Amino acid sequence: MNSNLTFLHAGIMPRCNATVDKRFEGYCSLQFIRRGSVELFYDDVRHVLEAPAFWTCYPGPHIRFHVHRGTTWYHSYAAMRGPELAHLRQSGLFFLGVQPCPPREAERCAALMDRAIRLIHTPGPLSVPRAANLLESLLLDLAEWRRLQPRSELWLEKLLSLLEESPAASPDYAALARQFGMALSTLRRRFRQETGTALHRYVLELRLGRARDLVGNTELPFKEIAEQLGYDNLFYFSRQFRRFHGVPPGTYRRSRQS
């Protein structure tokens, strides 16, 4: 993963009082609170995070967060982009939303974050690859802790399975809602509450993940890939690919072939 992951900035702020209020375009970040409390919004979905906890920032929702109680909080983060980030997102390692950190693991997670962030700021050809390896190790641990958590409601698991079976199609959301005995507005609301992202946004993630695989692992012309995925306009396909994955299709294909 290392040569295809670019770190934009990173920081460790023991007494953070910053407020973030923005849409993330073309990059993502992994955030960690090790002390204090943060109020976080993905669009209008509110979370109150008590340390220790992780959350991610990614293109799509309007993301806001700030101190919840007190005057400061202990904040660490790393912002990144690049082809490998797309792979991490599609595989589920780079999760979307929030994840509490087991208290017994807080000290080790903080140490991993600190080491990675310091390496990001250290000159030298091996610093960034080593930082990437540390963050990948952390993401693997987080994925394992998610696996051990109680399973999601069965309706959500079935819905995710249906969406993953045909990510190129334009789902009939109203029909899906009826299948699960919900109003469409209820389905959208509950999906966002469970996953931290909008239903249509999730479908776009699946479609663009499939696009990444076809661009990186085949020699198919981009126009043919766009048509397979339901895009009528090659320019619009290329623009969405760049927005989600940080680079245009041509750049991504060249990076996989080098």
DOBA-278071 format. One line per 10 residues: their letters; for each residue x, y, z of C-alpha. Coordinates in steps of 0.5 Angstrom, whole numbers. Each point is the difference from the previous one (the first is absolute). Layout:
// DOBA-278071
A> X/Y/Z  ...;
//
This chain:
// DOBA-278071
MNSNLTFLHA> 0/0/0  6/5/2  2/3/-7  -7/1/-2  -2/4/7  1/7/0  0/4/7  -3/7/0  1/2/7  0/-3/7;
GIMPRCNATV> 0/3/7  0/-1/7  -4/5/5  0/-2/7  -4/7/1  -5/0/-6  -5/5/0  -1/0/-8  -7/0/-3  0/-4/-7;
DKRFEGYCSL> -6/2/-5  1/-2/-7  -1/-5/-6  6/-4/-1  2/0/-7  5/-5/-3  3/-3/6  -2/-3/7  3/0/7  0/-5/6;
QFIRRGSVEL> -2/4/6  2/-2/8  -3/3/6  4/-3/6  -2/5/5  -7/4/1  -6/0/-4  -2/2/-7  -6/2/-3  0/-2/-8;
FYDDVRHVLE> -5/0/-5  -1/-3/-7  -5/4/-3  -5/0/5  2/-6/3  2/1/7  5/-4/4  3/2/7  7/-3/1  3/-2/6;
APAFWTCYPG> 8/-1/0  3/-5/-2  -3/0/-7  1/0/-7  -4/3/-6  1/1/-7  -1/6/-5  -1/-1/-7  -3/3/-6  -7/1/-1;
PHIRFHVHRG> -4/2/7  1/7/3  4/-2/6  1/4/7  3/-1/6  2/4/6  1/-1/8  -6/-2/3  1/1/8  6/4/3;
TTWYHSYAAM> 5/4/-4  4/-4/-4  1/-8/-2  6/-4/-2  0/-1/-7  5/-4/-5  -2/0/-8  3/-2/-6  -2/2/-7  1/-4/-6;
RGPELAHLRQ> -2/-1/-8  3/-5/-5  -2/-6/-4  1/-4/6  -5/4/4  -5/-2/-5  2/-8/1  -1/1/8  -6/3/-1  -3/-5/-4;
SGLFFLGVQP> 2/-6/4  -3/4/6  7/1/4  -1/7/0  -7/0/3  -5/6/-1  -3/3/6  2/-1/8  3/-6/4  2/0/7;
CPPREAERCA> 6/-2/2  1/-6/6  2/4/6  5/-6/1  3/2/-7  0/7/1  8/1/2  2/-4/-6  -4/3/-5  2/7/2;
ALMDRAIRLI> 7/-3/-1  -1/-2/-7  -3/6/-2  6/4/3  5/-4/-3  -3/1/-7  -2/7/1  8/1/2  2/-4/-6  -4/4/-5;
HTPGPLSVPR> 4/6/2  6/-3/0  5/1/-6  2/-6/-4  -2/-5/-5  -2/-6/5  -4/5/5  -7/0/-4  0/-7/-2  1/-2/8;
AANLLESLLL> -5/5/2  -5/-3/-5  2/-7/3  -2/2/7  -7/3/-2  -1/-6/-4  1/-4/6  -4/4/4  -6/0/-5  1/-8/0;
DLAEWRRLQP> -1/0/7  -6/5/0  -3/-5/-5  1/-6/4  -4/4/6  -6/1/-4  0/-7/-2  -1/-2/7  -5/5/2  -7/-2/0;
RSELWLEKLL> -3/-1/-7  -4/5/-4  -8/-1/-1  -1/-5/-5  -4/5/-4  6/4/-1  5/-6/-2  -5/-2/-5  -1/7/-3  8/0/-1;
SLLEESPAAS> 0/-7/-3  -5/2/-5  4/7/-2  6/-4/0  -2/-5/-5  -2/5/-6  4/7/2  0/2/-7  -8/0/0  -4/6/2;
PDYAALARQF> -4/-3/6  -8/1/0  1/3/7  -8/0/1  0/-7/-2  5/-2/5  -3/4/6  -7/-4/-2  4/-6/1  3/2/7;
GMALSTLRRR> -7/2/2  2/7/1  -2/7/-3  6/3/-5  1/5/5  1/-5/6  5/-4/-4  4/6/-2  0/2/7  1/-6/3;
FRQETGTALH> 6/-2/-5  3/7/2  0/-2/7  3/-7/-1  5/2/-4  2/7/0  -1/2/-7  -6/1/-5  -3/-6/-3  1/3/-7;
RYVLELRLGR> 7/2/2  1/-8/2  -2/-2/-7  5/5/-3  6/-3/4  -2/-7/-3  0/2/-7  6/4/0  4/-5/4  -2/-5/-6;
ARDLVGNTEL> 2/6/-4  7/0/3  1/-8/-1  -2/0/-7  5/6/-1  5/-3/4  0/-7/-2  -3/0/-8  2/3/-6  -7/2/-2;
PFKEIAEQLG> -1/7/-3  -3/5/5  -6/1/-4  -2/-7/0  2/0/8  -5/6/1  -5/-3/-5  0/-7/5  -1/4/6  -6/4/-3;
YDNLFYFSRQ> 3/7/-2  -2/3/-6  5/5/0  8/-2/0  2/7/3  -5/0/6  3/-7/1  7/2/0  -2/6/5  -4/-5/5;
FRRFHGVPPG> 6/-4/0  5/5/1  -4/3/6  -1/-7/3  7/-2/-1  4/6/0  3/-1/-7  -3/-1/-7  -1/-7/-3  6/1/-5;
TYRRSRQS> 5/2/6  -3/-6/4  1/-5/-5  7/2/-1  2/0/7  -2/-8/0  4/-1/-6  6/3/3;
//
